[in-house]
């Protein structure tokens, strides 16, 4: 179900940001629901953004790297602010845990910078399945998190620890920590309601995470 708050009727090209959480269907959502993204920086505020840019040989983002002072969160924020002053805007995907932890908190900056922009907010109701998906991908080093065909999906047995669970709970709590009423123009979505076709393959249709994460059920009580 789609729910709007604030001003509606803006063109999709006015969208500046997708706020989501890991394994909430954000790639599916981007490809199918925001196909006309402008100046797409990907997961720009991820600390590993430069690594993924170079690994995927993203020419647009590689040019952006050259414009940054360094590969830090503060440098990226400075870049966005400077570019806006010069009339240039960018789209990117954000997991709030990327800008908020025990050492930093840029949430107030986010509220102020995007308060008048169109914001998409995507989350997942079923936290257990989201947790399983995240742990499996994390344990397999994110080798193939967004496959384009099922031929590349390889099932692997992994083991979950209590530390993995605690890390995910902490990360997801930070991902869910935003006060979305601080933005004036938000469109809300949930993974369970997504139904448009996607060019990517849904991994969970081919891998049973509960079976592949050998001891996952031991920790189910901590997630639900």
C-alpha positions as CSV (number, residue, x, y, z in Angstrom):
1,X,0.0,0.0,0.0
2,X,1.3,3.4,-1.0
3,X,0.8,6.3,1.5
4,X,1.7,9.9,0.9
5,X,2.3,12.7,3.4
6,X,2.8,16.4,2.5
7,X,2.8,17.8,-1.0
8,X,2.0,15.4,-3.9
9,X,1.9,15.6,-7.6
10,X,5.6,16.4,-8.2
11,X,7.4,14.7,-11.1
12,X,9.4,11.6,-10.2
13,X,12.5,13.4,-11.5
14,X,12.2,15.6,-8.4
15,X,13.0,12.7,-6.2
16,X,16.3,13.1,-4.4
17,X,16.6,10.1,-2.1
18,X,15.3,6.6,-1.3
19,X,15.5,5.8,2.4
20,X,15.4,2.1,3.1
21,X,17.1,-0.7,5.1
22,X,19.3,-3.6,4.0
23,X,17.4,-6.4,2.3
24,X,14.1,-4.4,2.1
25,X,13.9,-4.7,-1.7
26,X,15.6,-1.4,-2.4
27,X,17.2,-2.5,-5.7
28,X,13.9,-3.9,-7.0
29,X,12.2,-0.7,-5.9
30,X,14.7,1.5,-7.7
31,X,14.6,-0.3,-11.0
32,X,10.8,-0.8,-11.1
33,X,9.4,2.2,-9.3
34,X,11.9,5.0,-10.0
35,X,13.2,4.1,-13.5
36,X,13.9,7.8,-14.4
37,X,16.4,8.4,-11.6
38,X,18.6,11.4,-12.3
39,X,22.3,11.5,-11.5
40,X,22.1,8.2,-9.6
41,X,25.0,7.9,-7.2
42,X,23.9,4.5,-5.9
43,X,24.5,3.9,-2.2
44,X,26.6,7.1,-2.0
45,X,26.9,7.4,1.8
46,X,27.9,3.8,2.3
47,X,31.5,3.7,3.6
48,X,32.3,1.1,0.9
49,X,30.8,3.2,-1.9
50,X,34.2,3.8,-3.6
51,X,35.0,0.0,-3.5
52,X,31.7,-0.9,-5.1
53,X,32.0,1.9,-7.7
54,X,35.4,0.5,-8.8
55,X,34.3,-3.1,-8.6
56,X,31.3,-2.5,-10.8
57,X,33.3,0.0,-13.0
58,X,30.6,2.6,-12.7
59,X,31.9,5.4,-15.0
60,X,29.5,8.0,-13.7
61,X,30.4,7.4,-10.1
62,X,34.1,7.1,-10.9
63,X,33.9,10.7,-12.2
64,X,32.3,11.8,-8.9
65,X,35.2,10.2,-6.9
66,X,37.5,12.7,-8.6
67,X,35.4,15.6,-7.3
68,X,35.6,14.5,-3.7
69,X,38.2,15.8,-1.2
70,X,38.5,12.3,0.2
71,X,36.5,9.1,0.7
72,X,34.7,10.2,3.9
73,X,31.2,10.9,4.9
74,X,31.8,14.5,5.6
75,X,33.4,15.0,2.2
76,X,30.4,13.4,0.4
77,X,28.0,15.7,2.3
78,X,30.1,18.7,1.4
79,X,30.0,17.6,-2.2
80,X,26.1,17.4,-2.1
81,X,25.9,20.8,-0.5
82,X,28.3,22.4,-3.0
83,X,26.6,20.8,-6.0
84,X,23.2,22.0,-4.8
85,X,24.5,25.6,-4.5
86,X,25.5,25.3,-8.2
87,X,22.1,23.9,-9.2
88,X,23.1,20.3,-9.5
89,X,21.1,17.6,-7.7
90,X,21.7,13.8,-7.3
91,X,19.7,10.8,-6.4
92,X,21.0,8.1,-4.1
93,X,19.9,5.3,-1.8
94,X,20.4,5.7,2.0
95,X,20.3,3.2,4.9
96,X,20.2,5.5,7.9
97,X,22.7,3.4,9.8
98,X,25.2,4.7,7.3
99,X,25.0,8.2,8.8
100,X,24.2,7.3,12.4
101,X,26.1,5.2,14.9
102,X,27.9,5.6,18.2
103,X,30.6,7.8,16.6
104,X,28.5,10.0,14.3
105,X,25.0,11.3,13.8
106,X,24.1,13.2,10.6
107,X,20.3,12.7,10.9
108,X,19.7,16.4,11.6
109,X,21.6,17.3,8.5
110,X,19.5,14.8,6.5
111,X,16.2,16.3,7.8
112,X,17.3,19.9,6.9
113,X,18.9,19.1,3.6
114,X,15.9,17.1,2.2
115,X,13.0,18.6,4.1
116,X,11.4,20.0,1.0
117,X,12.4,17.3,-1.5
118,X,10.5,14.2,-2.6
119,X,11.5,11.3,-0.5
120,X,10.7,7.6,-0.9
121,X,10.6,5.5,2.2
122,X,10.8,1.7,1.9
123,X,10.7,-0.8,4.7
124,X,9.9,-4.5,5.2
125,X,7.2,-5.7,7.6
126,X,8.6,-9.3,8.0
127,X,11.8,-8.6,10.0
128,X,12.6,-12.3,10.3
129,X,12.9,-12.8,6.5
130,X,14.8,-9.6,6.2
131,X,17.2,-10.7,8.9
132,X,17.7,-14.1,7.2
133,X,18.4,-12.5,3.8
134,X,20.9,-10.0,5.4
135,X,22.8,-12.7,7.3
136,X,23.0,-15.0,4.3
137,X,24.3,-12.3,2.0
138,X,26.7,-11.1,4.7
139,X,28.1,-14.6,5.4
140,X,28.6,-15.1,1.6
141,X,30.4,-11.8,1.3
142,X,27.7,-10.2,-0.8
143,X,28.9,-12.2,-3.8
144,X,25.6,-12.0,-5.6
145,X,23.0,-10.0,-3.7
146,X,21.1,-8.7,-6.8
147,X,21.3,-11.4,-9.5
148,X,20.0,-10.8,-13.0
149,X,19.3,-14.5,-13.7
150,X,18.8,-17.6,-11.5
151,X,21.7,-19.4,-13.2
152,X,24.1,-17.3,-11.1
153,X,22.5,-18.2,-7.8
154,X,24.5,-20.7,-5.9
155,X,23.2,-22.1,-2.5
156,X,25.8,-22.3,0.3
157,X,25.5,-23.5,3.9
158,X,26.4,-20.8,6.5
159,X,26.4,-20.5,10.3
160,X,24.9,-17.6,12.3
161,X,26.3,-16.4,15.6
162,X,24.8,-14.4,18.4
163,X,27.1,-11.6,17.5
164,X,25.6,-11.6,14.0
165,X,22.2,-11.3,15.5
166,X,23.2,-8.5,17.8
167,X,24.9,-6.6,15.0
168,X,21.8,-6.8,12.8
169,X,19.5,-5.7,15.6
170,X,21.7,-2.7,16.2
171,X,22.0,-1.8,12.5
172,X,18.2,-2.3,11.9
173,X,17.3,-0.2,14.9
174,X,19.5,2.7,13.5
175,X,17.9,2.1,10.0
176,X,14.5,2.6,11.6
177,X,15.5,5.6,13.7
178,X,14.4,8.4,11.5
179,X,11.5,10.7,12.3
180,X,9.9,10.8,8.9
181,X,7.6,13.6,9.9
182,X,10.6,15.9,9.5
183,X,10.3,15.5,5.8
184,X,7.5,17.4,4.0
185,X,7.0,15.2,1.0
186,X,7.3,11.4,1.7
187,X,5.9,8.4,-0.2
188,X,5.8,5.3,2.0
189,X,6.2,1.7,0.6
190,X,6.6,-1.8,2.0
191,X,8.4,-4.7,0.5
192,X,5.4,-6.9,0.9
193,X,3.4,-4.7,-1.4
194,X,5.8,-4.5,-4.3
195,X,4.4,-6.1,-7.4
196,X,5.9,-4.5,-10.5
197,X,8.2,-6.7,-12.7
198,X,11.9,-6.4,-12.0
199,X,15.0,-7.1,-14.1
200,X,16.5,-8.7,-11.0
201,X,15.8,-12.1,-9.6
202,X,14.4,-12.6,-6.1
203,X,17.0,-14.8,-4.4
204,X,14.6,-16.1,-1.8
205,X,12.6,-17.8,-4.6
206,X,15.6,-20.0,-5.2
207,X,17.2,-20.3,-1.7
208,X,15.5,-21.3,1.5
209,X,17.4,-19.2,4.0
210,X,16.2,-21.0,7.0
211,X,17.7,-24.2,5.7
212,X,20.9,-22.7,4.5
213,X,21.6,-20.8,7.7
214,X,22.1,-23.9,9.8
215,X,21.3,-22.6,13.2
216,X,19.0,-19.6,12.3
217,X,16.0,-20.9,14.2
218,X,17.9,-20.7,17.5
219,X,17.8,-16.9,17.3
220,X,14.3,-16.4,15.9
221,X,13.0,-15.3,19.4
222,X,15.5,-12.4,19.3
223,X,14.2,-11.0,16.0
224,X,10.4,-11.4,16.4
